Amino acid sequence: MKDSGVIERMKRLVSRDLFPASLGIEFVDGGLGRAVVQLAVSERHLNCNGSCHGGVIFALADTAFGLASNSHGLLAAGIDAHITYHVAGKLNDVLTATATEVSRNRKLGVYRMDVTRADGVLVASFTGTAYISSRGNDGGV
């Protein structure tokens, strides 16, 4: 079941985060401890080898991480992140980053993000740890 309050909080977070918007990253879905964002790879996202720049893929996964970790209404900030690239993203690929909360306590949250192509192929795996503040994020960071 979806919590409309959580979805609205996530939409407010997205509206205040201009960097992902500048890349063309879009919010798809979410809930407590989870988020889904998407990006259509265009020419501006390509590196000198003609594949999607690793920084773009990292930013996509990091956006899902930020939304999932902040979904509980408390200010959360990433303190550690690691990414493994499995296959290259290509021009016109639609990449989806899905964030899942692995564990969360009073001070730390651990998240896994999978970045996939539309055909389901895993492009990258990202893990992140967030520090959980006692301050509310009231929809924005």
C-alpha positions in Angstrom: 0.0 0.0 0.0 1.3 3.5 -0.9 1.4 6.3 1.7 0.4 9.5 -0.2 2.1 11.6 2.5 5.4 9.9 1.8 5.0 10.4 -1.9 4.1 14.1 -1.4 7.2 14.5 0.8 9.4 12.9 -1.9 7.9 15.2 -4.6 8.7 18.2 -2.4 12.3 16.9 -2.0 12.6 16.5 -5.8 11.2 20.0 -6.4 14.0 21.5 -4.3 16.9 19.5 -5.7 17.9 21.3 -9.0 20.9 19.2 -9.9 19.0 16.0 -10.8 16.5 18.0 -12.7 19.4 19.6 -14.7 20.4 16.1 -15.8 16.9 15.1 -16.7 16.4 12.7 -13.8 12.7 12.2 -13.0 10.9 10.8 -9.9 8.9 7.7 -10.7 7.7 6.1 -7.4 8.6 5.8 -3.8 7.6 4.9 -0.3 9.1 4.6 3.1 12.7 3.5 2.6 12.4 3.2 -1.2 12.6 5.3 -4.3 12.6 4.9 -8.1 14.0 7.5 -10.4 14.6 7.4 -14.2 16.8 9.0 -16.8 16.7 8.8 -20.6 20.3 8.9 -21.9 20.8 11.6 -24.4 23.9 13.0 -26.2 24.7 15.4 -23.3 25.1 12.3 -21.0 27.8 10.6 -23.1 31.5 10.4 -22.4 34.3 10.6 -24.9 33.8 6.8 -25.6 30.2 7.3 -26.6 28.7 5.6 -23.5 26.8 7.1 -20.6 29.2 9.0 -18.3 29.8 7.2 -15.0 29.1 10.4 -13.1 25.6 10.5 -14.6 24.9 6.9 -13.5 26.3 7.8 -10.1 24.1 10.9 -9.9 21.0 8.8 -10.8 21.7 6.2 -8.1 22.6 8.9 -5.6 19.3 10.7 -6.3 17.4 7.5 -5.5 19.5 7.1 -2.3 18.8 10.6 -1.2 15.0 10.2 -1.7 14.8 6.8 0.1 17.0 7.9 3.0 14.9 11.1 3.5 11.5 9.4 3.0 11.0 9.0 6.8 10.8 12.7 7.3 14.1 13.1 9.1 17.0 14.9 7.6 19.4 12.3 6.2 22.8 12.9 4.6 25.0 10.4 2.7 28.3 9.7 4.5 29.5 6.8 2.3 28.8 5.6 -1.2 30.2 2.9 -3.4 29.3 2.0 -7.0 30.2 -0.9 -9.3 29.6 -0.5 -13.0 28.6 -3.8 -14.8 27.7 -2.7 -18.3 27.8 0.6 -20.2 24.7 2.7 -20.6 24.1 3.8 -24.2 22.5 6.6 -26.1 18.7 6.3 -25.9 18.8 3.8 -23.0 16.2 4.5 -20.3 18.0 3.9 -17.0 16.1 3.3 -13.8 17.6 3.5 -10.3 15.7 1.6 -7.6 16.6 2.3 -4.0 15.9 -0.2 -1.2 16.4 0.3 2.5 18.6 -2.5 3.8 18.7 -1.4 7.5 17.9 1.7 9.5 18.3 2.7 13.1 18.3 5.9 15.1 21.5 7.3 13.5 22.3 5.3 10.3 20.6 3.9 7.3 22.0 1.6 4.7 20.6 1.5 1.2 21.1 -0.5 -2.0 20.5 1.0 -5.4 20.2 -1.0 -8.6 20.5 0.8 -11.9 18.9 -1.1 -14.7 18.2 -0.6 -18.4 14.6 -1.0 -19.7 15.4 -4.6 -20.7 16.2 -5.4 -17.0 20.0 -5.6 -17.5 21.9 -4.4 -14.4 24.0 -1.4 -15.3 25.4 -0.6 -11.9 25.1 -1.5 -8.2 25.4 1.3 -5.6 25.4 1.1 -1.8 25.2 4.0 0.5 25.1 4.8 4.1 23.3 7.8 5.4 23.5 9.7 8.7 20.1 10.2 10.2 19.6 13.5 12.0 16.9 14.1 14.6 15.8 17.2 12.6 12.8 17.0 10.3 13.4 17.6 6.7 9.9 19.0 6.1 10.1 18.1 2.5 13.4 19.8 1.7 17.1 19.5 2.4 
